[in-house]
């Protein structure tokens, strides 16, 4: 068993005590035998006490699962699954009426005030904020040394008297072009925010570029956003695209929060403090697939699992996550067969044929975009669907109208670990969910088709961004940082955020806590697609906020460390 931090500190203290005693013994040759005996007895007593403390701590730790780097451990998930009520509010607070948009916004105001109150108290005590040494400090040891920022770095770049400029890159063309519609939904949400007074009297505007999901293009446009567009913060979409620029953005001290990708690398508050994710980690999703198999196919275990993997950093994160699960759970997965496909390929027929030849018991799509829909169609056409016990599509392809409804009955019965995101086109939610209705009304008022799910995903991305901006705008000055909206206060707000995100299912927390919790979402739904209603039927929701271990991504060895 690894030593916990407290046990290690106790051992160091004990060794220090021994050194003092030893120094005392060796420093006076005139000490008599009685003194030496007393010293020896004291040392033995200290050692016995330390051993007892260690034994007690080991006993307390029994059954407490360790954090898994970049995601949730199997043990944490199983414990959460066993509980009758998966999630409760973390603190007692006044009740808000989430059945009305007024109630949702009233709760948002209340929760922002709680976060501002918490940060303010720590700033005023001198614990958080930018100190005289020009180091930004935040929750649970979170730090950024602003002395390492470029000489021409500005804390208020992109902020004028009347606007806040945000940069964004994502695919508006190419194989993943549909994801680009999220940008339009986000801009529509910003329009409603601006119409209501903006952030501290400033309009939030977005400068966007089409990188076609090509990392080299992302690099080019991020440079443009920094050097010519002078934006306050930058948002990216896609794992390979974000990995291509997050070193640069962190070196430039430019906020890159809530990126639209679940790669575990975004759970890295120490090496990449300016970057965070916004959705469920792919590593966690991989473990959740395994957990579903273990619980629902108990009579068939161990099973052969095959995965269609997009051949890039995105697909690799899924592959490594499930490979790790399979390695650690041979009683559940006897063999894992990953088959990779070219992200730009218009067909995946050969890959599905290869998968079918391996006679798997379970199939999982570890891909994105049109490949998700093609996989559903090809799995059916090959006859594989009739042979397997379960088929999963990934959380990034949850939007029915885009990635599963066009497959008709072939999509019926497919499973998903959905990450808890509501689909804005779900017939079961329209008319019964106040925030979904708000989105639909906003889209229609701006001549956008509300039947396109990706517009709704733009609200998913924009909502926490706006809440963090609002929190930052209310923060007081610290020793070496002015009050109000600036980059330092913004990233502090991001790292301490704790909100109800209305486009996630009730019971799923959206929160971070500095170095102790770097993943805003650690909850999900388990759902199955019903082709007759064109909707996902939720069977279970779990949330284990704060249980994921941080992830320093090792590009060379391909995994968290």
DOZA-288454 format. One record per residue: x, y, z of N, C-alpha, C in turn; residue in three letters. Coordinates in steps of 0.05 Angstrom, whole numbers, plus 5000, padded with zeros to 4 digits. Each point is the difference from the previous one (the first is absolute). Example, Ala and Ser with C-alpha at 12.3 -4.5 7.8 and 13.67 -1.06 7.14 Angstrom:
BEGIN
526448865156498250245000501850245000Ala 499350214986501650245001498550225014Ser 
END
This chain:
BEGIN
501749765000498350245000501750255000Unk 499350204984501550255000499550155026Unk 502150155009499750175023498350244993Unk 498150065017498550254996501750235009Unk 499150254992501650235006500350045031Unk 497849955015500150045029501949805013Unk 499949754991501849805011502950064994Unk 500550104976502750074993501050235017Unk 498350205005500850225017500549915029Unk 498449815010500549895026502749865002Unk 500649844979502549865000502450195000Unk 499750224983502250194999500350145027Unk 497750065014500250125026501349825020Unk 499449744998501249805018503049984995Unk 500849994975502949994994501450255010Unk 498650234997501250255010500449995030Unk 497949885014500249975029502349825008Unk 500349784985502249815005502750154997Unk 500250174979502650144995500650185023Unk 497950135011500550185023500949855024Unk 498849775004500849835023502849904997Unk 500649914975502649894994502150225005Unk 499350254991501950225004500550055029Unk 497849995015500250045029501749795013Unk 499749754991501549785012503050034993Unk 500650074976502850024992501350255008Unk 498550215008501150265006501150035028Unk 499549805018500950035028501049735010Unk 502649975000501149745008499649945029Unk 499150215016499749965029497349895007Unk 498249954981497349895006500349735014Unk 498449955020500249745014498249804987Unk 500249755010498549784989497050045003Unk 499250135022497150055004498950184978Unk 501650214993499150184979499849864974Unk 501949824994500049864975497649814999Unk 499349885023497849815002497350154995Unk 499850245013497650164996499750094971Unk 502250084988499950084971499249774983Unk 501149765005499349764984497049945003Unk 499050025025497249945005498250204986Unk 500950265000498450214987499949944970Unk 502349924989500049944971498249774993Unk 500149795017498349774996497050075002Unk 499450175019497250095004499150164975Unk 501750184990499350164977499649824976Unk 501749794997499849824977497449845002Unk 499349915025497649855003497550174993Unk 500150265009497750184994499750044970Unk 502350044987499950044971498949764985Unk 500949765009499049754988497049975004Unk 499150075025497249985005498350194983Unk 501150254996498650194983499949914971Unk 502249884991500149904973498049774997Unk 499949825020498249774998497150105000Unk 499450215017497250105001499350124973Unk 501950154988499450134974499649794978Unk 501649795001499749784980497349885003Unk 499149965026497449885004497850184990Unk 500350265005497950194990500050014969Unk 502349964988500250014971498949754987Unk 499749795015498949754989497350064987Unk 499749924976497450044986499750284988Unk 501950185005499950264987501649994974Unk 498750014977501449974975501950244995Unk 502349944987501850214993499150144975Unk 500950254996499350154976501449884976Unk 498650004978501249914974500850244984Unk 502650014991500950224985498450044975Unk 498950244996498650064976497149914999Unk 499049875021497349914999499249875026Unk 497849855000499049865024500949715001Unk 500549905024500849725003497549835000Unk 500449744994497849815000498749995027Unk 501650025022498949985027498250235006Unk 500850244992498350245005497449974986Unk 500049914975497649974984498249795012Unk 501149785009498449795012498750095026Unk 501450155016498950115024497750194994Unk 500450174980497950194993497549854989Unk 500549794985497849854988498349865021Unk 501249935022498649855021498250185017Unk 500550265000498550175017497250044988Unk 498050025019497350034992499550274986Unk 501050215013499850264988502850084991Unk 500350034974502750044990501250275008Unk 498550215000501150265005498150165017Unk 501050155019498450195015501450274999Unk 498550215006501350265001502250005021Unk 502250134994502350005018499450175025Unk 498350194999499450165023497050084999Unk 499050055024497250085001499850294991Unk 498250054982499550284992497150034992Unk 499250244997497250054993499349854975Unk 497549924998499149854977499450194977Unk 500749924976499450164976498349844982Unk 498350144985498149874982501449974973Unk 501049764995501449954974498049944978Unk 497450015006498049964979499450264985Unk 501350225009499650254986502850124994Unk 500250154978502650124993500750215021Unk 498050135012500650205021501249865024Unk 499049775007501149855023502949914994Unk 500549914976502749914992502050245002Unk 499250234990501850235001500350115028Unk 497949975017500150085027502049825015Unk 499949744995502049825012502850074991Unk 500350064975502650074989501250245015Unk 498450205004500950245015500849935028Unk 498549835013500649925027502649845001Unk 500449814982502449845000502550164993Unk 499750194982502350184994500850155025Unk 498050105014500650165024501549835021Unk 499349745001501449825019502949974992Unk 500549974974502749974991501650265004Unk 498850224994501350265004500650045030Unk 498249935017500450025029502349835009Unk 500249764990502249825007502750124991Unk 500250074975502550114989500850265014Unk 498050175004500550265013501249965028Unk 498949825015501049955027502949925000Unk 500849834981502749914998501950224989Unk 499050164983501650234990500550205022Unk 497950065016500350195021501749905023Unk 500249745003501849895020502949984990Unk 500450054974502649994988500949734991Unk 498149805000500749734992499949974970Unk 498050134987499649974971500550274987Unk 499949994973500450244985503050034992Unk 500750224988502750054992501550145022Unk 502049875011501550125022502150204991Unk 501450125019502250194994502249874983Unk 500249735002502049854984499049954972Unk 497750104993498849964973499349714994Unk 499449855021499149724996497049995007Unk 498449894981497249965004499549755016Unk 498650025022499349775017497049965001Unk 499249745001497249945001499549755017Unk 497749874994499249775017502049775000Unk 500349885024501549755003502750004987Unk 501550225005502850014990500350084971Unk 497850094987500150094972501750254998Unk 502050004983501750234996500750044971Unk 500450254992501250084974502050225006Unk 502449954991502150205003499850204977Unk 498850235004499750194979502650134991Unk 502149965016502750104992501049864976Unk 498949764994500949844977498450064975Unk 498050185002498550094976501850174982Unk 499450024974501550164982500250295010Unk 502150144993500450275009497850194991Unk 498949954976497850174990497249905007Unk 499949815019497449895008498350215014Unk 497550004994498150185012497849855014Unk 499550075025498049875016497250074990Unk 499750214985497450094990499850004970Unk 501849854987499949984970497249914992Unk 499050134979497449924990497650125014Unk 500550175020497950145014500150304994Unk 497850114990499850284995497850125018Unk 499450244996497950135017497349884994Unk 499749884976497349904993499949714990Unk 502349865000499849724991502249825012Unk 499449744999501949795008500349824976Unk 502449984989500549854975500949715007Unk 498549814991500849715003500649894973Unk 502249844998500749864975499149715001Unk 499449904976499149724998500849884974Unk 500949755001500649854975498549735002Unk 499149914977498649745000499249944971Unk 499149754995499349934972497450124991Unk 500150144978497650094987499849884972Unk 502149844993500049854975501549745006Unk 500049824980501349745004498249795013Unk 501249785008498449775010498550055026Unk 500950195016498750065025498750285000Unk 499250084976498950274997497550055017Unk 498449795005497650045015500550115028Unk 502349935011500750105027500350315000Unk 500550114977500450284997497450165006Unk 497749864998497550145006499850095029Unk 501649885018500050085028500950295002Unk 501750084983500950285000497750194997Unk 498149944982497750174995498250005024Unk 499649775013498449995024501250175022Unk 502649985003501450155021499750304995Unk 500450084975499750294993497250105005Unk 498049824995497250075006499650055030Unk 501249825016499850035029501350265009Unk 502450064988501350255007498350244993Unk 498549984978498250224992497950065021Unk 498949785012498050045022501350125025Unk 502549925005501550115023500650304995Unk 500850064976500650284994497550185001Unk 497849894990497550155001499150065028Unk 500849835019499350035028502050175015Unk 501950124986502050185013502849904999Unk 500549764989502749904997501349935027Unk 502650015000501649945024501250275010Unk 499150095023500950255011499850224979Unk 497850004985499550214981501449974973Unk 501449774996501549954975498649774985Unk 499950034974499149784983502249794996Unk 499249755000501949784994499849944971Unk 502250024985500049954972502049774994Unk 499349854980501749764993501150034972Unk 502749974998501349994974500649714994Unk 498949894978500249714995501349944973Unk 501549775000501349914976499449714995Unk 499949924974499549734992502649854997Unk 500749825019502549854997499549724988Unk 497549944993499349754986501049755015Unk 500450035026501049785017502849914991Unk 501550194990502849954992501850155020Unk 501649855015501650125021501950234990Unk 501149964976501850204989498550274995Unk 497549974992498350244997499450135027Unk 499549845020499550105027502350175009Unk 502449904996502550155008500150274986Unk 499449994974500150254984498050215010Unk 497549905006497950195008500450105029Unk 501149835017500650085027502150235000Unk 502049974983501950214997498750264991Unk 498149974981498550244990498450135022Unk 498749835017498450115022501750155020Unk 502449895005501850135019501350254989Unk 501149984976501650224990498450234987Unk 497849934987498550214985497350065012Unk 498749805011497350055011500050085029Unk 502349955013500450105028497749925018Unk 499449745001497749905016500749975029Unk 498049995017500249975029500549715007Unk 498649824986500249715005499549854974Unk 500749744999499749854976498749735006Unk 498149924983498749745003500649834976Unk 500549745005500749814978498149765002Unk 499849864978498449764997501749784989Unk 499849775012501549764990502549955016Unk 500549745005502449925015502650064986Unk 500449914974502650064987500450304996Unk 497850154996500250294996500850145026Unk 498849925022500650135025502849925010Unk 500849754996502749925007502150154984Unk 499350074976501950144983500650295009Unk 498250115016500450295007500050055030Unk 499449795017499850075029502650065013Unk 502349904990502650085010500550304995Unk 499350084975500450284992498350195017Unk 497449935003498250185014500750025030Unk 501049785011500850015028502650165004Unk 501849984980502550155001499450304996Unk 497950064985499250284995498250115021Unk 499249825020498250095022497350104990Unk 498949854981497450074988498049785009Unk 497850095013498049805009498949834977Unk 499749745005498949814981498149815014Unk 498050125013498249825016497849884984Unk 498949785011497649874990500249914970Unk 502449904993500449904972498049774995Unk 499149984975498049794993501449744992Unk 501049865019501249744997500349885028Unk 499749745002500249865025502749875005Unk 502050094986502749875004500950045029Unk 501149805012500850025029502250215004Unk 501450074979502250205003499250265011Unk 497450074998499150265010499750005030Unk 500449775013500049995029502850045011Unk 501350214992502850055007500450295010Unk 499150055025500150285010502850105007Unk 501949835001502750095008501750074976Unk 500149834979501750054977498550184980Unk 497449964998498350154981497750135015Unk 500650205017498050115017497950174985Unk 500650104976498250174985497949844984Unk 500349734999498349844983498249825017Unk 497449984994498249815013498149884980Unk 498949775007498049884983497250105006Unk 498049874988497250085004498149765001Unk 501049774993498349764998501449765014Unk 498649785001501049765013502649914987Unk 501949925017502649904990499649744985Unk 501449984977499849754985501149765015Unk 501950055018501149785017497849905018Unk 498550185012497749925017497949854984Unk 499450104976498049884983500849714994Unk 502649954995501049734994499549815023Unk 500650105024499549835024497049955004Unk 498450194994497149975003498949794980Unk 501249994976499249794982500549725013Unk 502449985011500749755013498249935023Unk 499350215016498349955023497349914991Unk 498950114978497449914990500249714992Unk 502149934986500349724991500149815024Unk 501550085020500249835024497349965014Unk 498450215001497549995015497749874983Unk 500150034974497849924984500449744983Unk 502549924998500649754984501449805018Unk 499250005026501449835019500149704992Unk 497949914987499849714992501849944977Unk 501150204986501649954976503050055004Unk 500750105023502850085005501949775001Unk 502550054991501050244988499350024971Unk 499950244989499150044973502250114982Unk 499749974974501750124980498750274992Unk 501650215002499050274993501650114976Unk 498650104980501350124977499350294999Unk 501950174992499550284998500950124974Unk 498350174988500850154976501250265010Unk 502650044995501450225012500950214979Unk 499350255004500950214983503050025004Unk 501550004978503049985002501250285004Unk 499650115024501350255007500050025031Unk 500850235011500350025029497349965014Unk 497850084987497449965012499449705003Unk 500149854978499549725002501949855018Unk 502550095000502149875016499350025030Unk 498850235008499250035029497949795007Unk 498149964983498049785005501449735001Unk 501649954979501349734998501749945025Unk 501650195008501749965023498449965026Unk 497850165002498349975023498849735003Unk 498949904977498749735002502149785001Unk 502250044987502249805002500949965029Unk 500250235014500849995028497949855016Unk 497450064995497949865014500149704994Unk 500349924975500249724993502349865014Unk 502350145001502449885013499549965030Unk 498650195013499549985028497649825007Unk 498449924980497649855006499849764980Unk 501949815001499949774982497549825005Unk 498850035023497649845006497650124986Unk 500350244990497850134985500550004970Unk 502450084992500850014972502249804994Unk 499449794985502149804993501850104979Unk 499050174981501650114979498850264990Unk 501750204995499150254988501350034973Unk 498350044979501050014973499450284989Unk 502050185000499650274988500650004971Unk 498350114983500450034972499950294993Unk 502150114990500150294995499150074972Unk 498950254998499250104973501050284996Unk 500550064975500950274992497850205005Unk 500550225016497950205005498850124975Unk 501650014978499050134976498649814981Unk 500049745006498949804982496950034999Unk 498949984976497050024998498649745006Unk 501549785002498749745006501649865021Unk 498649815014501349835020499249714996Unk 499149934976499149734995502249795006Unk 502450054990502249805005500549975029Unk 500050225015500649985029497849845015Unk 497550044993497949855013500149704992Unk 500849954975500349724991502249865017Unk 502250155005502249895016499049955029Unk 498450185011499049975027498149755001Unk 498349984980498149775000501549734999Unk 502350004986501549754997501249915027Unk 500250195019501149935026497949895019Unk 497549994990497749895015499850115029Unk 499750275002499850125026497349955014Unk 500050025026497549995015498850285004Unk 501850205000499250285004501550174980Unk 498550204989501250194981499950285012Unk 502150164997500150285009501150184978Unk 498650214994501050214982501750195017Unk 502550034993501950185013500850214979Unk 498050134989500450184978498250245002Unk 499750164980498350245001498950064973Unk 498050195000498950104975498649794984Unk 500250024973498549824982500849715004Unk 502449945010500849735004498249865020Unk 498850155019498249885019497549894986Unk 498950174982497649914985500749774981Unk 502350034986500849784982500449745015Unk 501050015025500549765015497449865007Unk 498050165007497349885006498949864976Unk 500350134977499049884975501649754992Unk 502650025002501749784991499849765019Unk 499850055026499749785020497449854994Unk 497950144992497549864992500349854974Unk 501250144980500349884973501749755000Unk 502049995018501849775001498949765014Unk 497750055013498849785016501149995028Unk 501950175007501350005026498050075022Unk 498150184995498250085020498449775012Unk 499449814982498449765009501749815017Unk 502650024998501749815014501050115027Unk 500250265003501250115025498050045022Unk 501050025024498250035023499550305007Unk 501850174990499750295006501650164980Unk 499050244993501450184982499850285012Unk 502350145002500250275011500850204978Unk 498750235001501050234985501150205020Unk 501950174993501450165020498450255008Unk 500750115022498550245011500150234980Unk 502250024984500350234982498149974976Unk 498649784998498049964978497349955012Unk 499350155020497449975014497750124985Unk 500650214984497850154987498549814980Unk 497549935006498649804984499650094971Unk 499250264996499450094973502449984982Unk 502450025011502549994984501149734996Unk 500249845022501749775001498649735003Unk 497449995004498749745003497249984988Unk 498450215001497349994988500149944970Unk 501950114985500049934971500449714995Unk 500949845019500449724996497449845003Unk 497850145008497449875003500149785021Unk 498749784994499849785020502749875006Unk 502050054983502749895006501250125025Unk 499050245008501050125024498649915026Unk 497849864997498549925023501649825019Unk 499950065025501449845020502950065005Unk 501150184984502850075005500250145028Unk 502349965012500550115027501950234999Unk 499950175022501950225001500550075030Unk 502550075005500750135025500150304992Unk 497750135005499550254987501250255012Unk 501349985022501350245012498050195012Unk 497449925002498150165014498850244985Unk 500950044975499050234984497249944990Unk 498250205003497449984989500150064970Unk 498449864985499850064971497750194996Unk 500650234988498050214997497849934980Unk 500349784985497949914981498449775011Unk 500549915025498649775011497150075004Unk 498249854987497150065003499049995029Unk 501349835016499249975028500650255016Unk 501950174991500850245015498650254990Unk 499450014974498750244988497350045013Unk 499650245011497550065014500049935029Unk 502049855009500149935029502550085014Unk 501950114984502650095012500350294993Unk 500150175021500050294996502450104984Unk 502449885005502350104987500149914971Unk 499049764994499849904973498150184984Unk 497850075012498050174987501250284995Unk 501650105019501450264997501949994976Unk 501549784997501849974978498549994973Unk 497949854999498449984976498950274992Unk 498950155019498850264994502250194990Unk 502449995013502250174992500949944971Unk 500249744994500949924973498050094979Unk 497549955006497950084980500050304996Unk 500450155021500050304998502450104984Unk 502049824997502450084984500149844974Unk 497749894991499849864975501949764998Unk 500449865022501549755001498249775005Unk 500449784987498349765002500449865026Unk 498149995018500349875026500249704999Unk 499449884977500249714997502949914996Unk 501850194998502949934997501250005028Unk 500749775010500949975027502550165007Unk 501850034980502550145005499750295008Unk 497850124992499550275009499750005031Unk 498649805010499749985029502749955014Unk 501849864987502649965012501550265004Unk 499450194983501250275003499350125027Unk 497549965008499150105027501549855022Unk 500449744996501549855019502850115005Unk 501350094979502750115002499950295010Unk 498150154991499950285007499150065028Unk 498349835011498850065026502250025023Unk 501749805003502050035022502150224994Unk 500550054975501850224992499050265010Unk 497450054995498850255009499950025030Unk 499349785013499950005030502750075012Unk 502249884988502750065010500750294995Unk 499250114977500650294995498550175020Unk 497549935006498450165019501349995028Unk 500949765008501349975026502550175001Unk 501749994980502550154999499550305002Unk 497950094987499350294999499450115028Unk 499349825019499250085027502249965020Unk 502349914992502149945020501550265008Unk 500850015025501550235010502950004992Unk 501450225005502850014994501649835020Unk 502249894990501949875018502650165000Unk 502049915013502450165005501250124974Unk 500049844978501250094975498249954977Unk 497450045005498049954978497650185005Unk 499150154980497750185004497449845003Unk 498050135010497449875002498749974973Unk 498149824999498449974975501249814980Unk 498950014976500749814979502850044988Unk 501649805003502649984987500749714999Unk 502249934986500649724995500649855026Unk 501450135019500649865025497449945016Unk 498250195002497549965014498249804985Unk 500250004974498349824984500849715005Unk 502649944999500949735004499649915029Unk 500150195018499449945028497049925003Unk 498350154986497149945000499549734988Unk 501449934978499749744987500849785019Unk 502250035013501149795018498449975026Unk 498250195006498449985024497049984993Unk 499449964975497250004991498349785013Unk 497650065006498149815012497250094993Unk 498949894978497450104990498149774995Unk 497550074997498149814988499950064970Unk 500949804984500150044971497449884989Unk 498150174991497349914993499849824975Unk 502249974985499849824977501149725007Unk 500849975025500749735010497749905018Unk 499749745001497949885015500250075030Unk 497750045013500150065028501549785015Unk 501550085019501649805016502949994990Unk 500750134978502750004991501350285006Unk 502149995015501450245009501850114979Unk 500150274998501950134983501750185018Unk 502449905007501650145020502949924998Unk 501850195007502949945003501050125026Unk 502349905009501150095025503050004999Unk 501150184984502950034998501549744993Unk 502249955014501649764995498649755009Unk 497950025018498849765011497849894981Unk 498950164983497949904982500250164974Unk 501249884980500650144974498049934979Unk 498049835006498049924980497250115007Unk 498950174984497450125007497749805000Unk 500249804983497849804998501249725007Unk 498849875019500749725007497549835005Unk 498050074985497449855002499049944972Unk 498249814999499049924974497349865002Unk 498749974978497649834997500949754986Unk 498649785005500149754984497349994985Unk 500150014974497550024985500049804976Unk 497649954990499649824977498250144980Unk 500749974975498550154979497549854992Unk 497850164999497449904991499450134973Unk 500249844979499650114973497150084994Unk 498149905016497250074995499450285010Unk 501550095021499650275011502350194993Unk 502049894987502450164993501350135024Unk 500249855022501150125024501549795016Unk 501750105018501549835018498349955026Unk 499749755007498549935025502149965022Unk 499950185020502049995022499249785019Unk 501949835006499649785019501250065027Unk 502150175000501450055025501750254997Unk 500450145023501850245001501849975024Unk 502650044996501850005022501750264999Unk 500950085024501850235001502049955023Unk 502550044995502149965020501950244999Unk 498950245003501550244998502550005018Unk 502350074988502550035015501549745003Unk 499149784988501349745004502149934979Unk 500350164979501949944979502850105007Unk 502049844995502750095004500950194978Unk 501850185006501150184979501649844979Unk 500450124977501449874978502050184987Unk 502649945004502150134984500449824976Unk 499250094976500049834977502949964989Unk 500749754997502649934989499749934971Unk 500650184982499749964972501749774989Unk 502449975011501849794990499149725008Unk 499149975024499249745010497049954998Unk 498550224992497249974995498349935025Unk 499950175019498349965023500550205022Unk 498549985021500350195023502249915017Unk 501350195013502049945021499650195023Unk 
END
